[in-house]
Amino acid sequence: MHQVKHYPTPLLLFTLMVVIGICSFVLLSGDEKATIVPVVTALIVVIPSMAAIYRRNGGVPFDDIGALYLSAVTLYLVFPIATYLIRGMTFTPFNDSRLYSAQPGPSEIAKIEWLYVIYTVPCAVAYLYFGPKRSSGRTRLLQANKHLMFWCVLILAGIECFLTAFSTLYHLSGDNYDQANRRLVEVYNSIPLLLKQVHAHASGISIVVEVATLVFLFHEYNKYRLILLGWLVAESIVVVGGLGSRSPLVWLVLMMVVLYDHFVKRVRLFTAFLGVSLFLSGYLLFGYLRANLQGFAPSNATFLNSSNEFEALFGSAFDLNRRVEAGILTPPPLQVHIADFLAPIPSQLLPFEKLDGSVWYTRVLGIEDTGAAFAFGVMAQSAIGFGWKQLLILGWFTGYMLARLQRWYKANSTNYWVLVTFVYLEISCYWLFRTSAFYFIVLVVFNVLPVYLILTFLAARSKARPVLKTATRYFPDGEVSSAEVSH
């Protein structure tokens, strides 16, 4: 007799969100209504979609790329609007400089919000329609050459030595994080192009190698859990103690959560909610404290009126749409629109300059080579493209692409390289919204493919057969089946 589990009903949540939307429309004032209604509209679609994914996976779907992506896109919409409302629908000098300068009213803010909705709704619908309709269970089986773990550790050590030597040789350290970034831009402008390319992609490659290493460690979690804990603690000390980039720690936490879910056990809903809340709060608080402790933010800036990544992305969308509507934006060159497709081609082989949206935008703002930059993203892409029609198409395409990727992972989850690739793309999926719609091309060609080729070559030389262990498959209703696999 299997234990019956009760999951949130998508239809019930949809009805509840519609009721909340109607109440918001009736009870709120005109200005508040203009900004809140688009958010509620997005939540009417996203929350029931998340409930459907939850039911389909039999628990919190940390290994579901669509769930993570929809959560990220929703957060990019909800957070800047929530802080905007808390501040009394105004922007302070400590907020995004573009938004502070323009001081857009609620109706102008709402225009950008509706663009988010136009993108999010077809993305959610396409993912639910084309994605897996039910859980195929979870398995701990792993087909991989265990000698790869040795090579992964060796490559990680090599990359770290290279990055440390580069930083020391070119004096990349600064009085604070902001100065270090400016110094890096100066160095990039003075070193050979090939060296710049190698350094720029070394960090991305190291993330893939970290995933490849963690897969082995989590596959034998009970044996290596102290090593995993030590790794996490050491990374936390380095990042927090040095007040440097928070990205390495964020990547590591995301990798560990996804692999814990895959190999160890599902995380309870309350635990997941608490953990995600603390993670996001810590992420934002660290950036705020770093800016204040290192002295490159105003001393009287507060947590709610300080600029952040979510507001910067919203600011880029607003600024570019405003420039287009005013007719003061010079159309970007063709390569900006197809930057993701040109990225795999070495710059040395092209007769023209490779130029992505974020670099082009710094030229529009006149801040190129200063170390300053703003997040670009699909909202900004649509502003210089075909507007809301482009967002509608990109939202649907992204939902479809992620659904196919999720199906591929579920059908081949015992394959080592499928698991490594999927985990890396899942924790990187927010780049599809934050940077550009086809950014997976860049990630696969420059980060995944080199690691695959190098490790496959080294594995072939080791002449060791894959090691297959007991496969344990878990189903949403609690059923467990095991099978011994041998060669």
N, C-alpha and C positions, 0 to 999 in steps of 0.2 A: 504494500500500500504506500503510494508516494504521497508526500506532503504537498498539499495544494498551496501555492503561493498566490498572493493577491498583489496585483500591480496597478498603478494608476491607469484609469480608463481615458484614452485620448478624447473620446466624445464628451465625457464629463468635463474634462479640463477645457476643451474647446468651448463648451457652453458657458462655463464659469468665466472664461476670459472675455467672451462676447458680452456677458452681463456687466463685467467690470468696465468694458469699453463703453457700453451704453450709459452707465452711471457717470463715467468720466465726461462724456459728451454733454450730459444734461446738467451736471452739478458744477463743473469748472467754469472759470471766467474765460473770456475770449482768448486772451494771450496764453493762459495756461493750457487751454484746450488745443490751441494750434500746435504746441510742442509735445503734449502728452499723447494725443490721439495716434500719431504715427508710431510711437513706441508701443502702445497697446495693440495696434494692428499687427505689428511684427510679432509680439508675444502671443497673439491669438493663433498664429501659425506655428511658431517655434515651440512653445511649451507642449501642445498636444503631439507635435512631431517627436520631441524628446521622450514623451511618455510612450509613444509607439515603439521607438527604438529600445527603450528600457524593457518593455514587455517582450520584444523580439529577442533580446539578448539574455533575458532572465536575470537582470541585475543592472547595476550601474555600468554603462557601456564605455569603459575606459579604452577598450581596444576597438572602438567604432569610430572611424575617421570622420564620418558624417556628423555624429553627435558632437565631437570636439570642434569641428569647423563651424557648425551652426551656433555653438556656444560662444566661440570667439567672435563671430560676426555680430551676434546680438550684444555682446559686451562692448564692442566698438561703437555701437549705437547708444546703448543705455547709459553707460558711464558718463560720457560728456554731457548728455542731456540732463542726467540727474544732478550733476554738480552745477550745471547752468541754472537749474530751477532753485537749488539750495542757495545760490548766490543772489537770488532775486532777479534772474534773467538779465544779467549784465556780465561784462568781462572786465577784469581788473588788469593793472599793468603787469601783474605776475602771470597772467594767463598767456595763451598763444598770442604772439605779437600781431599776427594778421587779424585775428578776431578782435583783439583789443582796439586796434586801429580803426577797424570798420564798424564796430559796435552794432552788429546786425540785430534787428528786431526779431520777435518770435515768429513772424510770418516768413522771414528770410531763413531762419534756422529750420523751420518746418519744411521748406523746399528741399533742403539737403536730407532731412530725415526721411522724406518720402522716397528719395532715391535709394536710400538704404533698404527701405521696405520693398521697392521694386526689384531689387537684387535678391533679397533674402527669401521672399515667398516662392519664386520659381525654383530656387536652389533647394529649399526644403521639400517641395512637392516632387521634384525630379529624383531626389535622393531616396525618398520613401517609395516611389513608384518603381525605380530600377534597382534598388538595393535588395539584399536578401530579405525574403518574406518571413523567415523563421530562423531560429538559431540552429546551427549545425553541430552544436556542442563545442566543448573546449578540450584540447588535448595537450598533454605534456610531452608528447613524442617529439624528438628532435633528430633530424638526419644531418649530421655534420661531422667533419673531421676534427677531433678534439685537439689536434696539433695546431689548429688555427689560433687557439687562444694564446699560445706562446708568441706567435707572430703578431697578433693584435697588440699585445703588451709591448713588444719590441718596437712596433711602428708608432704607437702612442708616445713612447719614450723618445723616439727619434724626432717626431714632430714637435714635442715640447722643447727639446734641446735646440731645434732650429728656431722656434719662435723666441726663446730666451736669448739666443745668440744674436738674432736680428734686433731685438729690443735693446740689447746692451750696445751693440755696434753702432746703432743709429740714435742712441739716447732718446728712446721713446717715452721715458718716464717724464712726468711733469708735476707741478705743484698740485694739480687736481686732475680729475677725469676729463674735464673739458679741454684743458691744455694738452693733455696727452693725445686727444683726438686731433687737435690742430697740428701738433707736431707730426703725427702720422701722415697727414695730408702733405705737409712740407716734404717729408721723406719720399713719399710716392712720386712727387713731382721731380725729384732729383735722381732717382735710381733707375737702372735699366728696366725696360718694360717687362722682360721675362722674369726678373726677380720680383717685381711688383705683382705679377700674376701668380707666381708660386706662393708668395706670402699671403695674398688675398684669399687663396683657396685652401691654404693649409688648415685653418681653423675648421672649415666646413668638413674637410676630409677627416679630421680628428674626431668630429662628432659621430660620423658613420662608424669609425673604428671603435669608438666607445660603445655604440650600440652592439656591434659585433662581439665585443668582449662581454658586455653585460648579459647577452643572450646565454652564453655559456655559464656565467655565474648564477643567473636566476634559474637555469635548467636544473642545477644542483643547489637549490637555495639553502637547504639545511646545512650543507657542507660549507658554503661560502658566505653565509649571511653576516658573519663578523667582518669579513673583508668588505662587503657591500656597505655596512654601517660605517666602517673606517673611511672608505672612499667618500661617502657623503659628508661625514664630519670634516674631513680634511679640506674638501672643496668649499664647504661653508666657511671655514676659518680663513682660507685664502681670500675669498670674495668679500666677506663682511669685514675682515680685518684690514684688507687693503683698500676698501671702498672703491674698487675698480668696476669693471663691467660685470653686471649681474647675469649676463647670458650663459656663461658656463654652468653656473649653479642651476639656473632655470632649466636648461637642457637636461642636466643630469637628473633632476627631480622628475621631469616628465618621462624620461626614458624608464626610470625605475618604477614609476607608477604603472605605466603600460605593461611592462614585463612582469611586475608582481601580479597584475590582473591576469596575464596570460598563463603564467606558470604556477602561481601559488594559490590564490583564491580571489573570489570577488570581494570587493569592498562594499560594506553596508551603505545604504543610502544616506543615513545620518552622518556617518563617518566621512563619506565622500563630500557631502555638503559642507561640513565643518572644515575639512582639509582644503577644499578649493577656496573657501572664503578666506582662510588664513593665508593661503598661498598668494592670492591676488592682493590682499592687504599688505603682506610682506613685500611683494614686488613693488607696489606703488610707494610704500613707506620707505623702502630702501633708496629708491631714486630721489625722493624728497630729502631724506636725511643726508645723502651723499652730496647733493647740491648745496645744502646749508652748511654742513660741517666743513666742506672744502672751500666754501666762500665764493662760489660762482653763482649763487642765487641770492636775491635780496633777503636780508635778515628778517623782515616783517612779512615774508610770504608764508602762507599757511598751506596745509595739506590740500584743502578744497579749492584754493584759488591759484594753485601752481599749475603750470603747463605739464602735460604728460603725453604719453604716446597716443592715447585714445583721442585726446583733444587735438593733437597735431595732425592726425589723419583727417579728422573732421574739418580742421582748418584748411588743409590742402584742397579738399573737395569744395569747400565754400569759396576760397580765394580764386580757384581756377574757373569755377562756374560764374562767379561775379565778373571776372575779366572777359570771359567769352561773351556774356550777355551785354557787357559795355562795349564790346568790339575793340578792346585795347590789347588783345593777345595775338602776337604773331604766330601763325600756325607752326607747329613743330615739324622738323624734317621727318621723312618717311621712316628712318631707322628707329625713331622713338616708338612708333606704333608696332614695330616688329622686333623690338629689342630682344625678347626672349628667344626668338627663332634665330637671330644672328649670334647670340651669345656663345654657342658651341664653336663658332668659327674663330680661330685666333685673329686678333687684331692685325697681326703682321701680314695676313693674307688678304685683307680687305682693302679696296681702293678708297674707302671713305671711313670716317670716324664712327666707331661704335658708340652709341649714345642711348642710355636708358632714361626713363622718365624722371627719376629723382635727380640725376645730374643735369638734365635739361632744365628742370625746374629751378635748380640753384642759379642757373644762368639767367633765367627770367627774373629772379629776385635780386640778382647782382651779388650773390654771396658765394660764388664758386671759389674754390681754393682757400676758403676761410676756415674750414673744418666744421662749419655749421651746415645743417641740412634738415629737411623736413620729410616725414613719411609721405609716400606718394599713394599707391594703392589703386584699386579698381574704380573707386569713385572719381579720383582725379583722371584716370585713363578715360573714363566715359565723358568727362567734361571736355577733353580735347578730341573726342571721337564722335560718336553718334548719340550721345546723351542717354536718356532713359531707355531707348530701344536697345542700345548696346548692353546696358545693365541687365535688361530682361533676358537677352540671349546668353550673356556670360553667366548669369545666375543659373539658368537651366543647364547649360553645358557643364558648369562646375559640379552641380548636383549629380548629373549623369556620370561624369568622370570619377567622382568620389565613390559613387555606388558600384561602378565596375571594379574599382580598386579594392573595395571592401569584399566583393564577391571573390576576386582573385586571391585575396589573403585567406578568406575562410576555406576556399577549396584547396589551398596549398600550405596551410599553417604549420605543417610539420617540416617543411623545407626551410633549411637554415637561411638561405639567401632571400627567400620570399619574406621571411619574418624580419630579417634585418632591414630590408628595403622598406617594408610596410611601416615598421615602427619609426624609422627615420622620417618618412614622408608624413606619417600621422602627426608627429610632434612638430613638423615644419609646415603643416597645412595652412596655418594662419597667414603665411607669406603670400598665399594666393589672393588674399584680401588686402594685406598690408603693402605688398610690393607690386605684383602684376598677376594677371589671370593665368598666365602660362609659365609661371616661375618654376614649376616642377621640372621643366626641361633643363633649366640651369642646374638645379639640385642633383638631378640624376646624372647628367653628363659630367659635371665637374667634381661631384662628391661621391656618389654611389659607384659609378662605373670604374674610376681608378682603384678604389678599394677592392671591388670585385675582381678586377684583372690581376692586381698584385697578390691578393690572398689566394686566388685560384691557382696562380702560378706556383706559389710557395707550397700549397697543399699538394699539388701534383708532384713536386720534388720530394715531399716527405713520404710518398708511397704508402700512406696509411689509409685503411678502409674506413668508411663512415661508421660511427659508433651509434647503434640504435638501442634505446633503452625501453623499459616498460611504458606503454602508451596508456594513459588514463584519460578517458573522455567524459566530460561532465555535461549534463543536460539541464535546461531550465527547471524541469519539474523535480530535480533532485536525483534522478537516476544516474548511476555510475557504472561504467563498464571498463574492464581492463583486459589487455591482451599482451602477451609476451612476444616481442619481435626479435628475431635473431637472423644472423647471416651465416 
